[in-house]
Amino acid sequence: MRILCLQLKRIGDAILTAPALQAMREAWPQAHLTLVLHGPSGGLAPAFAASDEVLVYAPGRPNVALWSRVFTENWDRCYDFTGTDRSALLARLSRAAHVAGYRKMVAKRAWRADGYTHWCDAPVRDLHTVDFHLALTGLPAPEATGLVIPAGLADGIRGLPTDEFIVVHPGTARAEKYWPPERWAEVITRLPLPVVLTGSSDRAEQAHLAAIRSALGSSETGLYDLSGRLSLLELASVIDRARLVLSVDSAAMHLAAMARRPQVALFGPTNPFHWRPRHPAARAVTAGGGSGSVAGPRQATAPMDALSTAVVLEAIDEVCDRHPAA
């Protein structure tokens, strides 16, 4: 059996699709599973252990080879985790006997529905994103997360401490999720282990990181700044080795969740109900709420500056006390 899975959304969505792929691998161990990712998400291709191959849709390019492959392959099943015009067309071109999509996402435009044979009516608003993706498959949740970081990848990264360290990843693609730099600085100075600062090379994110370093002043001594130097897969490998991961709602948070590393995730304008890490060594802290304050799918959100350092430090202490070794 040949299975085509389409996940053309952002990196976080791709990461949270991994359990659904793992569920398919466990249900159909002999199947050949092909995953299609969008642009930057392709950097994590080797980590999607449940997939036999990963194809990458390059934004802004014709992608002739990809379109041709989807059209000419004899697919048995196709799962569209995306629900956009592009993914709907790919799903239709697959001509698989079983083509599954989300009814509400696809039905926004009538022509999208052509080619689908099975509909998922799972309510996105009422589910965590992992469960929403699993619902499309109709399979039970697997024990493994489905995302496996290649062993030893972090060993060759220059500037990474050889002993235990804490990863701090303050950045994200959305500026409204930035926590005030002076509060990050206060937290960093209180941490019990060396800190590895990570982040992308994006100009806005680098400016935010520079503000944090400036707020640290002389306390910046001993900080290992790897921001802008790591590929997505290298970032995953660093996170996989971390004693603790501190981040906002971002791809780094999802990577830590899939690796089940001890972590504290900071939420403000996004609802942790849909995106939070859910393993036992994780804590979500919310602006205007507190540690572990995840009320439900219609939880009110708040600006990041409504989140105090005291709440974050309390969550860090709780995670470290309950999970002294990882």
C-alpha positions as CSV (number, residue, x, y, z in Angstrom):
1,M,0.0,0.0,0.0
2,R,1.2,3.5,-0.9
3,I,0.1,6.4,1.3
4,L,0.5,10.1,0.4
5,C,0.3,12.6,3.3
6,L,0.1,16.4,2.6
7,Q,1.2,18.8,5.2
8,L,1.9,22.2,3.6
9,K,1.5,24.4,6.6
10,R,4.1,26.0,8.9
11,I,6.8,24.2,10.8
12,G,4.8,23.9,14.0
13,D,1.9,22.2,12.2
14,A,4.3,19.8,10.5
15,I,5.9,18.8,13.8
16,L,2.5,18.2,15.3
17,T,1.5,15.9,12.4
18,A,4.3,13.4,13.4
19,P,2.0,11.4,15.8
20,A,-0.6,10.9,13.1
21,L,2.2,9.6,10.8
22,Q,3.4,7.3,13.5
23,A,-0.2,6.0,14.0
24,M,-0.3,5.1,10.3
25,R,3.0,3.4,10.5
26,E,1.8,1.3,13.4
27,A,-1.5,0.5,11.6
28,W,0.1,-0.4,8.3
29,P,3.7,-1.4,9.0
30,Q,4.3,-2.6,5.4
31,A,3.0,0.5,3.7
32,H,5.2,2.9,1.9
33,L,4.4,6.3,3.4
34,T,5.3,9.5,1.5
35,L,5.1,12.9,3.3
36,V,5.0,16.2,1.5
37,L,6.2,19.2,3.5
38,H,6.3,22.9,2.7
39,G,9.6,24.8,2.3
40,P,11.4,25.3,5.7
41,S,9.6,22.3,7.2
42,G,11.6,20.1,4.9
43,G,14.7,20.8,7.0
44,L,13.2,18.3,9.5
45,A,12.7,15.5,6.9
46,P,15.2,13.0,8.5
47,A,13.3,13.3,11.8
48,F,10.0,12.0,10.5
49,A,10.8,8.4,11.3
50,A,7.4,7.0,10.3
51,S,7.9,8.2,6.7
52,D,9.7,6.3,4.0
53,E,10.3,9.4,2.1
54,V,9.8,13.2,2.3
55,L,9.1,15.4,-0.6
56,V,9.4,19.2,-0.2
57,Y,7.2,21.8,-1.9
58,A,9.5,24.8,-2.6
59,P,7.5,28.0,-2.4
60,G,7.9,30.3,-5.4
61,R,9.0,27.5,-7.7
62,P,7.2,25.4,-10.3
63,N,7.8,22.1,-8.4
64,V,7.2,20.3,-11.7
65,A,8.9,17.1,-10.4
66,L,6.6,17.1,-7.3
67,W,3.4,17.6,-9.2
68,S,4.4,14.9,-11.7
69,R,5.3,12.5,-9.0
70,V,1.9,12.9,-7.3
71,F,0.0,12.5,-10.5
72,T,1.9,9.5,-11.9
73,E,2.3,7.4,-8.7
74,N,-0.3,4.7,-7.9
75,W,-1.5,5.9,-4.5
76,D,-3.9,3.8,-2.4
77,R,-4.6,6.5,0.3
78,C,-4.1,10.2,0.5
79,Y,-4.5,12.3,3.7
80,D,-4.7,16.1,3.3
81,F,-3.7,17.7,6.6
82,T,-3.6,21.1,5.0
83,G,-7.0,22.0,3.4
84,T,-5.7,24.8,1.1
85,D,-6.2,25.2,-2.7
86,R,-2.7,23.8,-3.3
87,S,-3.2,20.7,-1.2
88,A,-6.7,20.1,-2.5
89,L,-5.3,20.1,-6.0
90,L,-2.6,17.7,-5.0
91,A,-5.1,15.4,-3.3
92,R,-7.3,15.4,-6.4
93,L,-4.3,14.6,-8.7
94,S,-3.3,11.7,-6.5
95,R,-6.4,9.8,-7.7
96,A,-6.2,7.5,-4.6
97,A,-9.1,5.3,-3.8
98,H,-9.2,6.8,-0.3
99,V,-8.7,10.6,-0.1
100,A,-9.4,12.1,3.3
101,G,-9.7,15.8,4.1
102,Y,-11.3,18.1,6.7
103,R,-14.8,19.0,5.6
104,K,-14.9,22.5,7.0
105,M,-11.5,23.5,5.6
106,V,-12.1,22.0,2.1
107,A,-15.7,23.1,1.8
108,K,-14.8,26.8,1.9
109,R,-14.5,26.6,-1.9
110,A,-16.8,24.2,-3.8
111,W,-14.2,23.0,-6.3
112,R,-11.9,21.8,-3.5
113,A,-14.3,19.0,-2.7
114,D,-13.7,17.2,-6.0
115,G,-11.5,14.2,-5.5
116,Y,-12.1,13.6,-1.8
117,T,-13.8,10.3,-0.8
118,H,-13.8,10.6,3.0
119,W,-14.5,13.6,5.3
120,C,-13.3,14.3,8.8
121,D,-15.7,16.5,10.8
122,A,-13.4,16.9,13.8
123,P,-13.9,20.4,15.3
124,V,-10.5,22.2,15.2
125,R,-11.6,24.6,17.9
126,D,-12.3,21.8,20.4
127,L,-9.1,19.8,19.9
128,H,-5.4,20.0,20.5
129,T,-3.6,20.2,17.2
130,V,-2.1,16.7,17.6
131,D,-5.6,15.2,18.2
132,F,-7.0,17.2,15.2
133,H,-4.4,15.6,12.9
134,L,-5.0,12.2,14.4
135,A,-8.7,12.5,13.8
136,L,-8.1,12.7,10.0
137,T,-6.6,9.2,10.1
138,G,-9.3,7.7,12.3
139,L,-6.5,5.8,14.2
140,P,-5.7,5.7,17.9
141,A,-2.9,7.8,19.3
142,P,0.5,6.1,19.3
143,E,2.8,5.9,22.3
144,A,5.7,7.3,20.3
145,T,5.6,10.9,19.0
146,G,6.9,9.9,15.6
147,L,9.7,12.5,15.5
148,V,13.1,11.1,16.1
149,I,16.3,13.2,16.0
150,P,19.3,11.5,14.3
151,A,21.7,10.4,17.0
152,G,25.0,12.3,17.5
153,L,24.0,15.2,15.4
154,A,24.7,17.7,18.2
155,D,28.2,16.4,18.7
156,G,29.6,18.4,15.8
157,I,28.1,21.7,16.8
158,R,30.7,24.2,17.8
159,G,30.1,26.3,20.8
160,L,27.7,23.8,22.5
161,P,28.6,23.0,26.1
162,T,29.7,19.4,26.8
163,D,28.0,19.3,30.2
164,E,24.3,20.0,31.1
165,F,22.7,23.1,29.7
166,I,19.4,24.9,29.4
167,V,18.1,26.1,26.0
168,V,16.4,29.5,25.9
169,H,14.5,30.1,22.7
170,P,12.8,33.5,23.0
171,G,11.9,34.1,19.3
172,T,9.1,33.1,16.9
173,A,7.7,34.3,13.6
174,R,5.1,36.5,15.3
175,A,6.4,39.5,17.2
176,E,3.3,39.7,19.4
177,K,4.5,36.5,21.1
178,Y,7.8,38.1,22.2
179,W,8.2,38.4,26.0
180,P,9.8,41.6,27.2
181,P,13.7,41.3,26.9
182,E,14.3,42.5,30.5
183,R,12.1,39.7,31.8
184,W,14.0,37.1,29.8
185,A,17.2,38.6,31.2
186,E,16.0,38.3,34.7
187,V,15.1,34.7,34.2
188,I,18.4,33.8,32.5
189,T,20.4,35.2,35.4
190,R,18.4,33.0,37.8
191,L,19.0,29.7,35.9
192,P,21.2,27.1,37.6
193,L,23.0,25.8,34.5
194,P,24.8,27.3,31.4
195,V,22.3,28.8,28.9
196,V,22.3,28.1,25.2
197,L,20.5,30.9,23.4
198,T,18.9,29.8,20.1
199,G,16.9,31.5,17.4
200,S,16.6,32.1,13.7
201,S,18.5,34.6,11.6
202,D,15.3,36.6,10.9
203,R,16.1,40.3,11.4
204,A,13.2,41.0,13.8
205,E,14.1,38.0,15.9
206,Q,17.8,38.9,16.0
207,A,16.8,42.4,17.2
208,H,14.8,40.8,20.0
209,L,17.7,38.6,21.0
210,A,20.1,41.6,20.9
211,A,17.8,43.4,23.3
212,I,17.9,40.4,25.6
213,R,21.7,40.3,25.5
214,S,21.8,44.1,26.2
215,A,19.5,43.7,29.2
216,L,21.8,41.0,30.5
217,G,24.8,43.4,30.5
218,S,27.7,41.9,32.3
219,S,25.6,38.8,33.2
220,E,25.9,37.8,29.5
221,T,29.3,36.2,30.4
222,G,29.0,32.4,30.0
223,L,26.0,32.6,27.7
224,Y,26.4,30.3,24.6
225,D,24.8,32.2,21.8
226,L,24.0,29.8,18.9
227,S,21.2,32.0,17.4
228,G,21.2,32.2,13.6
229,R,23.8,29.5,13.4
230,L,21.8,26.3,13.5
231,S,19.7,24.5,10.9
232,L,16.3,23.4,11.9
233,L,17.5,19.8,12.4
234,E,20.5,21.0,14.4
235,L,18.2,23.0,16.6
236,A,16.2,19.9,17.2
237,S,19.3,18.0,18.2
238,V,20.4,20.7,20.7
239,I,16.9,20.7,22.2
240,D,17.1,16.9,22.4
241,R,20.2,17.2,24.6
242,A,18.9,20.1,26.8
243,R,18.3,19.7,30.5
244,L,15.4,22.2,30.2
245,V,13.9,24.2,27.4
246,L,12.4,27.6,27.9
247,S,10.5,29.1,25.0
248,V,7.4,31.0,23.7
249,D,4.9,29.2,21.5
250,S,7.1,28.3,18.6
251,A,8.6,25.5,16.6
252,A,11.2,25.1,19.3
253,M,8.5,24.5,21.8
254,H,7.0,21.8,19.6
255,L,10.4,20.1,19.1
256,A,10.9,20.0,22.8
257,A,7.4,18.5,23.2
258,M,8.0,15.8,20.6
259,A,11.4,15.0,22.3
260,R,9.6,15.1,25.7
261,R,12.2,17.3,27.2
262,P,11.5,19.1,30.5
263,Q,10.2,22.5,29.3
264,V,8.4,25.6,30.3
265,A,6.4,27.2,27.4
266,L,5.2,30.9,27.6
267,F,1.8,31.7,26.1
268,G,0.1,35.1,25.5
269,P,-1.9,35.8,22.4
270,T,-2.3,32.1,21.4
271,N,-4.4,29.6,23.3
272,P,-2.3,26.9,24.9
273,F,-5.3,24.5,24.7
274,H,-4.5,24.0,21.0
275,W,-0.7,24.1,21.0
276,R,0.7,23.4,24.5
277,P,3.1,20.5,25.2
278,R,1.3,17.8,27.0
279,H,3.9,15.4,28.3
280,P,4.4,15.1,32.1
281,A,7.7,17.2,32.2
282,A,6.1,20.2,30.5
283,R,4.4,23.3,32.0
284,A,2.5,26.0,30.1
285,V,2.4,29.4,31.6
286,T,-0.1,32.0,30.4
287,A,-0.3,35.7,30.4
288,G,-3.0,36.8,32.8
289,G,-3.3,33.2,34.1
290,G,-0.3,31.4,35.6
291,S,1.4,28.1,35.6
292,G,-0.6,25.2,34.2
293,S,-3.6,27.5,33.7
294,V,-5.1,25.9,30.6
295,A,-8.9,26.5,30.8
296,G,-10.2,25.2,27.5
297,P,-10.7,25.9,23.9
298,R,-12.3,29.3,24.4
299,Q,-9.8,30.5,27.0
300,A,-9.2,34.2,26.9
301,T,-5.7,35.3,25.7
302,A,-3.6,38.3,26.8
303,P,-0.5,40.3,25.8
304,M,2.8,38.8,26.7
305,D,3.7,41.6,29.0
306,A,0.9,40.4,31.3
307,L,3.1,37.4,32.1
308,S,5.3,38.0,35.2
309,T,8.8,36.6,35.8
310,A,7.6,35.2,39.1
311,V,5.1,32.9,37.3
312,V,7.8,31.7,34.9
313,L,10.4,31.1,37.6
314,E,7.8,29.2,39.7
315,A,7.1,26.9,36.7
316,I,10.9,26.4,36.2
317,D,11.3,25.4,39.8
318,E,8.4,23.0,39.6
319,V,9.7,21.3,36.5
320,C,13.2,21.0,37.8
321,D,12.0,19.7,41.2
322,R,9.7,17.1,39.7
323,H,12.1,16.0,37.0
324,P,15.6,16.3,38.4
325,A,17.1,14.0,35.8
326,A,16.0,13.7,32.2
